Amino acid sequence: MNHHHDNVLLPLAEYEILFVLAFVLSLVAYSSAALVSSRRRKPWPLFRIVCWGIGTFCAMVAIIGPLAHRAHGDFVAHMWSHWLLAMLAPLLMAMAKPVALLLQMVPTHWAQHLFLLLKSWPLRFLRHPATAVLLHTGGLWIVYTTPFYAAMYENTALYLFVHLHMFLAGYLFTAVILAIEPMPNRPSFTLRIAALITASAAHAVLAKYIYAHPPKTIPVEQAKAGAMVMYYSGDVIDIILMIILFAQWYRANRPRALPFAADARKRELF
């Protein structure tokens, strides 16, 4: 039995202009901050500006336009949308280091206050790898193994909440795993690699569960195809994160006797 959600498309269309505005504003704000920072202090890398721009575009495509509209009645399209919004866009935007840019752009006394805020216990709890894994993967299990998936396509507010949570949880998880932002009490490499393996396993098991036990509102073949997209596309992001993590580890543990080792430690990696 196929599921139709035409009744939710009309109210969602009213929000699309707000999403477009939010994405455009985020792109303008980041680009402006990079320009101001480059003029006042040191040039902000073009690579990071490009990452923010492409990441913003990926998030926008996942929520607005043909793919987003098709996702209302096609589980495969929904999974591609999920991958863009909760995995690829967060990876690219985390690579853009918005927190570091903000700290570099604002006056010194403001930067000190912001850094103290990062050290507060609520934010320390939020950016702990275990919390990030739970928010990122736990939310997915709730959406796809309960009536939540069907319900969000019948309720505009719930639809918006779920997609906002997917993006924010994905960004938090990626930022915590990469740990490239200025971060007091940075999690160890061992803890971050354990968190990544745990999240990757939970994501893969969920994809297999969907394949074996399709939600009632989704046609069986569509559910199986969507589960395969979820499984293999998730592996792509996990492999990228794994490569970055081990590159960080190698850089940090490179013997000092090797040529250029000291200079390499000073250069920014990712």
RAJO-V932417 format. One line per field, one symbol per residue. ss: DSSP state (@ for helix, = for strand, . for the rest). psi: psi as a letter, one per 20 degrees, with the letter a starting at -180 (. if undefined). Layout:
ss=???
psi=???
//
This chain:
ss=.....@@@@@@@@@@@@@@@@@@@@@@@@@@@@@@@@@@@.....@@@@@@@@@@@@@@@@@@..@@@@@....@@@@@@@@@@@@@@@@@@@@@..@@@@@@@@..@@@@@@@@@@@..@@@@@@..@@@@@@@@@@@@@@@@@..@@@@@...@@@@@@@@@@@@@@@@@@@@@@@..........@@@@@@@@@@@@@@@@@@@@@@@@.......@@@@@@@@@@@@@@@@@@@@@@@@@@@@@@@@@@.......@@@@@@....
psi=prppkhhihghhhhihhhggggggghggggggghggghhhdqppphghggggghgggghghhhqaggghhihjohghghhgggggiggghgghhhilhghgghhgrqghghgghhhhhiqhghgghjphggggghghghghggijrjhghhhiiogghgggghggggghggggghgggliqooqlpqrgggghgggggggghgghgghghghmqqhipqghgggghhhggghhhhgghgghgggghhgggghjpphiqpjgghhhhqpo.
//
